[in-house]
Amino acid sequence: MTDPRVSIIVPAFNAGSWLKPCVESILAQTAGDLEVLLVDDGSSDGSVDELPRSDSRLKVLRQENRGAAAARNRGLSEARGRWISFVDADDLLHRDKLRHQLAYLAENPRLELTSGSWCRFVDQPPAVPQVIADNLWRPQPPVPWQINALSQNLMMQPAAWLASRALVERVGPWNPALSLNDDGEYFARLMLATEQVGFCARALSFYRSGSDQSLSAGRSAAHFKSAVTALELIGRHLLAVEDSDAVRSALAAGWSRLAVECYPYAPDLSLSCEVSARDHGQFQPAVGGGRWVRRLAGPLGWRLARRLQATVYDLGYRQLGQRRAARKVPHA
């Protein structure tokens, strides 16, 4: 049997009705030379059993619940493709995503890693995607990419990436100790092991937002600890390649932002992030969100403004959960 050109790894844990559309969007790729490694990470909702089994390109791997990073590593152990992609179980790919990305890589044969365009959606992807380009949406060396991401609070969603198998094997597995920002740490390692990060604007993926369960989990102490550890590792990887004022300033911005995000949910971690920001340059807390929060932060201070913001957001997330439960929409 000929090895597929692309291996797509999908970790799944109780993804509900979102899993089937995700897998269907992958199997519908116009670049059909692929395999899908669906790693069932101990699901109990029966969502994996509802997947189409007639397509020989889909392979289901099962394991006890050990987290998304461990599930991706399980998929990697079985992957046979020259190129590797990671797609979360609630996200979607445009049908031409891989075709455009592979054509771009063929035109740029020295590239080992490229990203692509993406847009957010809640229930259904928009008929006309509203993409918002930023400073990560262009080819650039890895260190400037990381500086832009950290200093401007930018992200690239995991499904947008396509990495060579050779690069993946060189860098090693996902870190199973991480949950929040495990992708940021992993792709930082990938890109810092290359000379250039590619970008294919026509390769489009869809990133699901607004899950009340994932948002509340993202505010747990364990997840904040993961975010802190991930940023510590990213800083270590980045400074090993370039220890410059620009890098340290970007890391200070990242630590400042994380100090605000941790508060008031994990005040001890927030304080340690503030210390790390000062160690790398300057602590500059900035409370994001609506205009009213920013206005309050001036006279009241960022901590009090953040506590008020957290109270309002928690109420909003509870109301969102009640609406989703009433509509019987499963959680990711």
C-alpha positions in Angstrom: 0.0 0.0 0.0 1.4 3.4 -1.0 1.9 5.8 1.9 -0.5 8.8 1.9 0.9 12.3 1.1 -0.8 13.9 4.2 -1.6 12.4 7.7 -4.2 14.4 9.6 -4.4 13.7 13.3 -7.7 14.4 15.1 -7.8 14.0 18.9 -11.4 13.5 20.1 -12.9 13.5 23.6 -16.7 13.7 23.9 -16.9 16.0 20.8 -20.6 15.2 20.3 -22.2 16.2 17.1 -19.2 18.4 16.1 -17.0 15.4 15.4 -18.7 14.1 12.3 -18.7 17.4 10.4 -15.0 17.8 11.3 -14.1 14.4 9.9 -16.3 14.9 6.8 -14.6 18.2 6.0 -11.3 16.4 6.1 -12.4 13.4 3.9 -14.0 15.9 1.4 -10.6 17.5 0.7 -9.9 17.9 -3.0 -6.4 16.8 -2.3 -7.5 13.2 -1.7 -4.2 11.5 -1.0 -4.5 11.5 2.8 -5.2 9.5 5.9 -7.2 10.5 8.9 -6.0 9.2 12.3 -8.9 9.8 14.7 -7.7 9.3 18.3 -10.6 8.5 20.6 -9.2 9.8 23.9 -11.6 7.8 26.1 -14.9 9.3 24.9 -18.1 8.2 26.5 -20.7 10.0 24.4 -20.7 7.6 21.4 -19.6 10.3 19.0 -16.8 8.2 17.5 -19.2 5.3 16.8 -21.3 7.6 14.5 -18.4 8.3 12.1 -18.6 6.8 8.6 -16.5 3.6 8.5 -16.8 3.0 4.8 -13.9 5.3 3.9 -10.6 3.4 4.1 -8.7 6.6 4.7 -10.2 6.9 8.2 -8.5 5.0 11.0 -9.8 5.1 14.6 -7.3 4.6 17.4 -8.6 4.3 21.0 -6.9 5.0 24.3 -7.9 5.9 27.9 -8.4 9.6 28.5 -4.9 11.1 28.7 -5.4 14.5 27.2 -5.2 16.1 23.7 -1.4 16.2 23.6 -1.1 12.5 24.4 -3.8 11.7 21.8 -1.9 13.7 19.1 1.3 11.8 20.0 -0.6 8.5 19.6 -1.7 9.6 16.1 1.9 10.6 15.3 3.1 7.1 16.2 0.8 5.7 13.5 1.2 8.4 10.8 2.6 7.5 7.4 2.3 10.7 5.5 5.1 13.0 4.2 3.1 16.0 5.7 1.4 16.2 9.0 -1.6 18.2 10.1 -3.4 18.5 13.4 -7.1 19.3 13.5 -9.2 19.7 16.6 -12.4 17.7 16.7 -14.7 20.7 16.6 -13.0 22.6 13.8 -13.4 22.4 10.0 -11.4 22.6 6.9 -12.4 24.3 3.6 -12.5 21.6 1.0 -9.6 23.1 -0.9 -7.4 23.8 2.1 -4.8 21.0 1.6 -4.8 21.3 -2.2 -3.7 25.0 -2.0 -1.2 24.3 0.8 0.4 21.4 -1.0 0.7 23.5 -4.2 2.3 26.3 -2.2 4.8 23.9 -0.7 5.6 22.5 -4.2 6.4 26.1 -5.3 8.6 26.6 -2.2 10.4 23.2 -1.8 12.7 24.4 0.9 9.8 25.0 3.3 9.1 22.5 6.1 6.3 24.4 7.8 3.5 26.6 6.6 0.3 28.1 8.0 -2.8 29.4 6.3 -5.8 31.6 6.6 -8.5 30.9 9.2 -11.7 32.4 10.5 -13.8 31.9 13.6 -17.3 30.5 13.7 -19.8 29.4 16.4 -22.4 27.0 15.0 -21.9 27.0 11.3 -19.0 28.4 9.2 -19.9 31.5 7.3 -20.9 31.3 3.7 -18.6 34.2 3.0 -15.6 33.8 5.4 -14.6 36.9 7.2 -10.9 36.6 7.7 -8.9 39.1 9.6 -5.3 39.2 8.6 -2.6 40.2 11.0 1.2 40.2 11.2 1.4 36.4 11.3 -0.3 36.1 7.9 2.9 36.4 5.8 6.0 34.3 5.2 8.7 35.3 7.7 11.6 33.9 9.8 10.6 32.1 13.0 12.0 34.7 15.5 10.1 37.6 14.0 7.0 35.4 13.9 7.3 34.7 17.6 8.0 38.4 18.4 4.9 39.4 16.5 2.8 36.8 18.3 3.9 37.6 21.8 4.1 41.4 21.5 0.7 41.8 19.7 -1.2 38.9 21.3 -1.7 37.0 18.0 -2.4 33.4 17.4 -2.4 30.8 14.6 -5.0 28.1 15.1 -3.7 24.5 15.0 -5.6 23.3 11.9 -4.0 26.1 9.8 -0.5 24.4 10.0 1.0 21.8 7.8 4.5 20.4 8.8 6.8 18.0 7.1 7.2 14.6 8.7 11.0 15.2 8.8 10.6 18.4 10.8 8.1 16.7 13.2 10.4 13.8 13.8 13.3 16.1 14.4 11.5 18.2 17.0 9.8 15.4 19.0 6.4 14.9 20.5 3.8 17.2 22.0 4.2 17.9 25.7 1.6 15.8 27.5 2.0 17.8 30.6 0.4 20.9 28.9 -3.2 21.6 28.2 -3.8 25.3 27.6 -1.4 26.6 24.9 0.1 23.2 24.3 -0.2 24.1 20.6 1.7 27.4 21.1 4.6 25.5 22.7 4.6 22.7 20.1 4.6 25.0 17.1 7.2 27.3 18.6 9.5 24.3 18.7 8.7 23.4 15.1 9.2 26.8 13.7 12.4 27.6 15.6 13.9 24.4 14.1 13.4 25.9 10.6 14.7 28.9 8.7 11.4 30.2 7.4 7.8 29.9 8.3 5.5 29.8 5.2 2.0 31.2 4.8 -0.6 30.2 2.2 -3.4 32.7 2.1 -5.7 30.4 0.0 -5.5 27.5 2.5 -8.5 28.2 4.8 -9.6 26.5 8.0 -12.4 27.3 10.4 -11.9 27.7 14.2 -14.9 27.1 16.4 -15.4 29.6 19.2 -17.9 30.1 22.0 -18.0 26.7 23.7 -19.0 27.5 27.3 -17.3 24.3 28.5 -14.0 25.1 27.0 -14.1 28.7 28.1 -14.8 27.7 31.7 -12.1 25.0 31.7 -9.7 27.6 30.3 -10.1 29.6 33.6 -9.3 26.7 35.9 -6.1 26.8 38.0 -4.7 23.7 36.2 -5.1 25.4 32.8 -3.5 28.6 34.0 -0.6 26.6 35.3 -0.3 25.0 31.8 -0.3 28.5 30.2 2.4 29.6 32.5 4.5 26.5 31.9 4.0 26.8 28.1 5.2 30.4 28.1 8.2 29.5 30.2 9.1 26.8 27.6 8.4 29.1 24.7 10.7 31.7 26.2 13.4 29.2 26.8 13.2 27.9 23.2 13.2 31.5 21.8 16.1 32.8 23.9 18.2 29.8 22.9 17.9 30.9 19.3 18.1 34.7 19.8 18.7 36.5 23.1 18.0 40.1 22.1 16.2 43.2 23.4 13.4 42.6 20.9 12.9 39.0 22.1 12.9 40.0 25.8 10.5 42.8 25.2 8.1 40.5 23.4 8.3 38.0 26.3 7.7 40.8 28.8 4.5 41.6 26.9 3.5 38.0 26.9 4.1 37.7 30.7 2.2 41.0 31.3 -0.8 39.7 29.4 -0.8 36.4 31.2 -0.6 38.1 34.6 -3.8 39.9 33.7 -5.5 36.7 32.3 -4.7 34.7 35.5 -6.2 37.3 37.7 -8.5 36.8 39.8 -8.7 33.1 39.1 -5.1 32.3 40.1 -3.6 35.3 41.9 -0.4 33.5 42.9 0.3 32.6 39.3 -0.6 36.2 38.3 2.0 37.5 40.7 4.6 35.1 39.3 3.8 36.3 35.8 4.3 39.9 36.9 7.7 39.0 38.3 8.6 37.3 35.0 7.5 40.3 33.0 9.8 42.5 35.0 12.7 40.0 34.7 12.4 40.3 30.9 11.9 44.0 30.7 8.8 45.8 31.9 5.5 44.9 33.4 2.7 46.6 31.4 -0.7 45.3 32.4 -3.5 46.0 30.0 -7.1 44.7 30.6 -8.7 43.7 27.4 -12.4 43.5 26.6 -15.0 46.2 26.3 -14.4 50.0 26.5 -16.0 50.1 29.9 -13.3 47.8 31.3 -10.5 49.9 29.9 -12.1 53.1 31.3 -12.4 51.5 34.8 -8.9 50.2 34.8 -7.5 53.8 34.9 -9.0 55.1 38.1 -9.6 51.7 39.8 -6.5 49.8 38.9 -6.2 46.8 36.6 -6.9 44.2 39.4 -10.3 45.7 40.5 -11.3 46.2 36.8 -10.3 42.6 36.1 -12.4 41.3 39.1 -15.5 43.2 37.8 -14.8 41.9 34.3 -14.5 38.3 35.5 -17.9 38.6 37.4 -19.6 39.8 34.3 -18.0 37.2 32.0 -18.8 34.3 34.4 -22.4 35.3 34.4 -22.4 35.5 30.6 -20.8 32.0 30.3 -23.4 30.5 32.6 -26.2 32.0 30.5 -24.5 30.7 27.4 -24.4 27.2 29.0 -28.0 27.3 29.8 -29.0 28.3 26.3 -26.8 25.5 24.8 -28.3 23.0 27.2 -31.8 24.1 26.2 -30.9 23.6 22.5 -29.2 20.3 23.3 -25.9 21.3 21.7 -23.1 19.0 22.9 -19.9 20.4 24.4 -16.5 20.0 22.8 
